Amino acid sequence: MEQVGNMSRSPLTEIQWREFVCGWGAACINITVTYPVNKIIFRQMLHRINIYNAFKQLHSEGFYYLYRGMLPPLCQKTLSLSIMFGVYEEVRRPLMERTNLNPYFVKAIAGMVAGSTEAILMPFERIQTLLADSTYHQHFRNTFHAFKTIGSQYGFREYYRGLIPILLRNGPSNVCFFIMRDEIQLRIQKSDSIMRQTFSEFICGAIIGVTLSSIFYPLNVVKISMQSQIGGDYQNIFKVFKHVYRERGGRIRNFYYGVHANVTRAFFSWGVMNAAYEHLKEIVYSV
């Protein structure tokens, strides 16, 4: 145990601190690069249009509106990934050291806890949905105005409209992410070349991102449908699913409007995130 002044810090505390920082930094890089693509996907989900028409919408609105709504995901994702990696490690490590539980079960517990904890940041995701929807362009001037308006006119509960699909998405997707990531990394040969190693880490994250984003895509469609409403009754997730199902012609495949762009975004987004995380980890752990 390392002594610092009159205080002591355990190796575990150091690891947790570094994991939070690495997750935060990786998210900063990720969001800055991929936000415009993410906005095209959002329009496809909401309006059930193809990628060309979604691009035309954004092009006609101009550059001013292109990055409108980026502050909420920037705040939310940086904190979210910080929590994702930090809380996961904080839960996983003690369980591995102090119990005889199966390692996969431990990872599943840690992933569920981390994913559920991320849900406290949902208000950022809620405001992002409203700011990205052209219906509300004239209702909210910016992120702070949207936060203030929603809270003062509709109450604190309105920030958490659509919570259930987010919980159903976050926990299971985190479990899958950490288990798949560990399994892939065990099978990837380490390289002395920085470029080759970065490419391997990018591909690892990209494969996982494409797989999970496609599996959980319908939940995001339901979530956006719920969050595009302001005020009124809070609808049951099953009722919203049925409504979207009927609205889209009674076909499950119609839940996947925008999935092609989403696969592209997930490929680069999770690839960049994973590669950035690994490099930041090397830097932070060497300090």
ZIJOVEN-V489005 format. One record per backbone hydrogen bond with DSSP energy under -1.0 kcal/mol. CO is the residue of the C=O (numbers start at 1). NH is the residue of the N-H. Records with the same first field share a line. If there is no record, write none. Layout:
CO: NH ; NH
This chain:
2: 9
4: 7
7: 4
9: 2
10: 14
11: 15
12: 16
13: 17
14: 18
15: 19
16: 20
17: 21
18: 22
19: 23
20: 24
21: 25
22: 26
23: 27
24: 28
25: 29
26: 30
27: 31
28: 32
29: 33
30: 34
31: 35
34: 38
35: 39
36: 40
37: 41
38: 42
39: 43
40: 44
41: 45
42: 46
43: 47
44: 48
50: 54
51: 55
52: 56
53: 57
54: 58
55: 59
56: 60
57: 61
58: 62
67: 70
70: 74
71: 75
72: 76
73: 77
74: 78
75: 79
76: 80
77: 81
78: 82
79: 83
80: 84
81: 85
82: 86
83: 87
84: 88
85: 89
86: 90
87: 91
88: 92
89: 93
91: 95
92: 96
93: 97
94: 98
95: 99
102: 106
103: 107
104: 108
105: 109
106: 110
107: 111
108: 112
109: 113
110: 114
111: 115
112: 116
113: 117
114: 118
117: 120
118: 121
119: 122
121: 124
122: 126
123: 127
124: 128
125: 129
126: 130
127: 131
128: 132
133: 136
134: 137
136: 140
142: 146
143: 147
144: 148
145: 149
146: 150
147: 151
148: 152
149: 153
150: 154
155: 158
156: 159
157: 160
158: 161
160: 163
163: 167
164: 168
165: 169
166: 170
167: 171
169: 173
170: 174
171: 175
172: 176
173: 177
174: 178
175: 179
176: 180
177: 181
178: 182
179: 183
180: 184
181: 185
182: 186
193: 197
194: 198
195: 199
196: 200
197: 201
198: 202
199: 203
200: 204
201: 205
202: 206
203: 207
204: 208
205: 209
206: 210
207: 211
208: 212
209: 213
210: 214
211: 215
212: 216
216: 220
217: 221
218: 222
219: 223
220: 224
221: 225
222: 226
223: 227
224: 228
236: 240
237: 241
238: 242
239: 243
240: 244
241: 245
242: 246
243: 247
244: 248
245: 250
246: 249
251: 254
252: 255
253: 256
256: 259
258: 262
259: 263
260: 264
261: 265
262: 266
263: 267
264: 268
265: 269
266: 270
267: 271
268: 272
269: 273
270: 274
271: 275
272: 276
273: 277
274: 278
275: 279
276: 280
277: 281
278: 282
279: 283
280: 284
281: 285
